[in-house]
Amino acid sequence: MTALITRGYLILVALFSLVLGFYMMFAPDVNSILLTFYVEEDQKNLTTFIRTISGLFAAGGYILLRFVFSSSRVQLGTVLIYLVGFMLVGKFSGFLYEGISPRSLIIFFIGLITFFILLIERRKRRNQISYDL
């Protein structure tokens, strides 16, 4: 039962990341309910940065989907753990500099849950590796 819940959660997060990453890359206006701040029209550098980061967001979603449906024991999960871990560090520093908002708390807790589920799934896969040669 836990395998179904953890896989389902990771699939939802992956699809959410892919869809929102592509949306933010290709939407004519980056201001939406998805961002926790508002970008003025004259802030082109910030808009470019947001579109770049959204590409990384979409790439992370793709790697997460590959991890969930991968039958090999290759450690894509380790890469994802590092990505999510550094995202959590960045989000925590955002709490220190910009303060805590309801949206940023939601994003932080989704990232924290994703981090722990990735650790659980990676540990299960490591235990399935055969060391018989």
Buried (B, 14 or more C-beta within 10 A) or exposed (E): EEEEEBBEBBBEBBEBBBEBBBBBBEBEEBBEEEEEEEBEEEEEEEBEEBBEEBBEBBBBBEBBBEBBEEEEEEBBBEBBBEBBBEBBEEBEEBEEEEEEEEEBEEBBEBBEEBBEBBBBBBEEBEEEEEEEE
